[in-house]
Amino acid sequence: MKIPIFAANWKMNHGPSDAREFMRSFLARYARHSDRTVAIFPSALAFHAVRESLDSRSDVLCGVQNIHFEDKGAFTGETSASMARDAGAKLALIGHSERRHVFGETDEEAGKKCAAAVRAGLAPMLCVGEKLEQRERGETDEVVVRQLTAGMAMLEAGQMSGLTVAYEPVWAIGTGKTATPADAAATHAVIRRYLRERAGERGSAIPILYGGSVNKGNAAQLLAAADVGGLLVGGASLDADGWSSIVCT
């Protein structure tokens, strides 16, 4: 039986005060569960507030939305993987579509960030997915495999035990459009095949999450699709009540 992962990406929402209130409300609603993993990726300035709120709740993990691939240096505004780990982060989002398409992050940079995360003891969550025009040209599989190849290029097979992959079709993020369970299952099958070719038996155990306009109304249906090992949730994770409903799916 798969142990689903529910990951909340708050993006640039919830400062420290709102984050504390969210966590108070969410943790009051969400009892400890041993049959699922819950992770929250707050904004950088709210990270400490979330981490502090989880002091007695080791069942909920805290991650960072982005890291720099260098360990230290003159990179104003950036955060290294080792700094994130020292602050209490367990995971790092790598190559989210907004990092790629809004901030110009390349596939190769995503690969360097994955390697940096592993060096620092963070579990990388590598995001992959196609834009609408790529999907319409029938390039979904090609795009996803290219992003996976670059993102995992610097990892040895033995370093992949903590890796998670999140498939997030760009055309479905924040648009209200959602891939059908069949769409998700088809692309997840491509990802799984690649992971097995790349990492052997370890590739069979790497969780693959779906992300893209997930909400409490479609979460159960998406989670039931073949090889969907969890959900990466954006806007629907900003409300404590709604998020509680999703993680209890």
C-alpha positions in Angstrom: 0.0 0.0 0.0 1.4 3.4 -1.0 2.0 6.0 1.7 0.7 9.2 0.1 2.6 12.5 0.4 0.6 15.7 0.7 2.8 18.8 0.0 1.7 22.4 0.4 3.5 25.1 -1.6 2.4 28.5 -0.2 4.4 30.4 -2.9 4.6 34.1 -2.0 1.7 34.0 0.5 1.4 34.0 4.3 3.9 36.1 6.2 5.0 35.1 9.7 1.8 36.2 11.5 -0.5 34.5 9.0 1.7 31.4 9.0 1.4 31.1 12.8 -2.4 31.5 12.7 -2.6 28.9 9.8 -0.5 26.4 11.7 -2.5 26.9 14.9 -5.7 26.2 13.0 -4.4 23.4 10.9 -2.7 21.4 13.7 -5.9 21.7 15.7 -7.8 20.0 12.9 -5.1 17.5 11.8 -4.3 14.7 14.2 -1.2 12.6 13.8 -1.4 10.0 11.0 1.1 7.3 10.4 -0.3 6.3 6.9 0.7 9.5 5.1 3.3 12.2 4.9 2.5 15.9 5.1 5.0 18.6 4.1 4.7 22.4 4.1 6.8 24.7 1.9 6.3 28.3 3.4 7.7 31.5 2.1 11.3 32.1 3.3 10.3 34.8 5.8 7.6 32.5 7.3 9.8 29.5 7.5 10.8 30.0 11.1 7.2 30.6 12.2 6.1 27.3 10.6 9.1 25.4 11.9 8.5 26.8 15.4 4.8 25.8 15.3 5.9 22.2 14.5 8.1 21.9 17.5 6.1 19.0 18.9 4.8 17.7 15.6 7.5 15.7 13.9 4.9 14.1 11.7 4.6 17.3 9.6 7.7 18.2 7.6 8.9 21.7 6.7 10.7 22.5 3.5 12.0 25.5 1.5 10.7 26.6 -1.9 14.1 27.2 -3.5 17.8 26.9 -2.8 21.0 28.1 -4.5 23.3 25.5 -5.9 26.4 27.0 -4.4 27.2 26.2 -0.8 28.0 29.9 0.1 29.2 33.1 -1.5 28.3 36.5 -2.8 24.7 35.7 -3.9 22.5 38.4 -2.3 19.0 37.2 -1.6 19.8 33.5 -2.0 19.7 30.7 0.5 22.1 27.7 0.4 21.0 24.1 1.0 23.1 23.9 4.1 21.5 27.1 5.5 18.1 25.6 4.9 19.1 22.4 6.6 20.5 24.3 9.6 17.2 26.2 9.9 15.3 22.9 10.2 14.2 22.2 6.7 13.9 18.6 5.6 13.0 19.1 2.0 13.6 21.5 -0.9 11.4 22.2 -3.9 13.6 22.1 -7.1 12.7 23.4 -10.5 9.1 24.5 -9.8 7.5 25.7 -13.0 7.5 29.3 -11.7 11.2 29.1 -11.0 11.7 27.9 -14.6 9.2 30.0 -16.5 9.1 33.2 -14.4 12.6 33.4 -13.1 14.4 31.7 -16.0 15.9 28.8 -14.1 17.4 26.2 -16.5 17.2 22.5 -16.5 20.9 22.4 -15.7 20.5 24.7 -12.7 17.8 22.4 -11.4 20.3 19.6 -11.6 22.8 21.5 -9.7 20.2 22.4 -7.0 19.3 18.7 -6.7 22.9 17.8 -6.1 23.3 20.7 -3.6 20.3 19.5 -1.7 21.6 16.0 -1.4 25.0 17.2 -0.3 23.4 19.1 2.5 21.1 16.3 3.7 17.9 17.8 2.2 15.4 15.6 0.3 14.9 17.2 -3.1 11.4 17.4 -4.7 12.1 17.7 -8.4 9.3 19.4 -10.3 8.7 18.6 -14.0 6.0 19.5 -16.5 5.1 20.8 -19.9 3.5 24.1 -21.0 0.2 24.2 -22.9 1.8 24.7 -26.3 4.2 21.7 -25.7 1.3 19.5 -24.8 -0.6 20.5 -27.9 2.4 19.6 -30.0 2.5 16.2 -28.4 5.8 16.9 -26.6 4.8 16.2 -23.0 6.9 13.0 -22.7 9.9 14.6 -24.4 9.8 17.6 -22.1 9.3 15.6 -18.9 12.1 13.2 -19.7 14.5 16.1 -20.6 13.8 17.8 -17.3 14.2 14.5 -15.4 17.5 13.8 -17.1 19.0 17.2 -16.4 17.6 17.3 -12.9 19.1 14.0 -11.9 22.3 14.3 -13.9 24.5 14.8 -10.9 23.0 12.2 -8.7 24.3 8.7 -8.2 21.8 5.9 -7.9 22.5 5.6 -4.2 21.7 9.2 -3.7 18.1 8.9 -4.9 16.5 7.3 -1.8 15.2 10.7 -0.6 14.2 12.0 -4.1 10.6 12.8 -4.9 9.3 13.8 -8.3 6.3 16.1 -8.8 4.6 16.3 -12.2 3.0 19.6 -12.5 1.6 20.4 -16.0 2.2 24.2 -16.3 -1.1 24.7 -18.1 -3.0 23.4 -15.0 -1.2 25.5 -12.4 -3.5 28.2 -11.0 -5.7 28.1 -14.0 -8.5 26.0 -12.7 -7.8 23.4 -15.4 -6.7 20.0 -14.0 -5.3 17.0 -15.8 -7.7 14.1 -15.6 -6.7 11.1 -13.5 -6.1 9.3 -16.8 -3.8 12.2 -18.0 -1.9 12.2 -14.8 -1.5 8.4 -14.8 -0.2 8.4 -18.4 2.5 10.9 -17.7 3.4 9.3 -14.3 3.9 6.0 -16.2 6.4 7.8 -18.4 8.2 9.2 -15.4 8.2 5.8 -13.6 9.7 4.1 -16.7 12.4 6.7 -16.8 13.1 6.4 -13.1 13.5 2.6 -13.4 15.8 2.9 -16.3 17.9 5.5 -14.5 17.9 4.1 -11.0 17.0 0.4 -11.3 14.9 -1.0 -8.4 15.4 2.3 -6.5 13.5 4.0 -9.3 10.4 1.9 -8.4 10.3 3.4 -5.0 10.6 7.1 -5.8 7.3 8.8 -5.1 5.7 10.7 -8.0 3.3 13.5 -7.0 0.7 15.3 -9.1 0.4 19.1 -8.9 -1.9 21.5 -10.8 -5.1 23.0 -9.6 -5.6 20.3 -6.9 -8.4 21.0 -4.5 -10.5 19.2 -2.0 -13.1 18.3 -4.7 -10.7 16.5 -7.0 -7.9 15.3 -4.6 -9.3 11.8 -3.9 -9.9 11.1 -7.6 -6.4 12.2 -8.6 -4.8 10.3 -5.7 -6.6 7.1 -6.8 -5.0 7.3 -10.3 -2.3 4.8 -11.2 1.2 5.7 -9.8 0.0 9.0 -8.2 1.9 8.8 -4.9 0.7 12.1 -3.5 -0.3 15.7 -4.3 1.6 19.0 -4.6 -1.0 21.7 -3.8 -0.7 25.4 -4.3 -3.7 27.7 -3.8 -5.9 25.2 -2.1 -3.2 24.8 0.7 -3.5 28.4 1.8 -6.7 27.8 3.8 -6.3 25.7 6.9 -9.7 24.1 6.7 -9.4 23.2 3.0 -5.9 21.9 3.5 -7.0 19.7 6.4 -9.7 18.2 4.1 -7.1 17.4 1.4 -4.6 15.8 3.7 -7.3 13.7 5.3 -8.4 12.4 1.9 
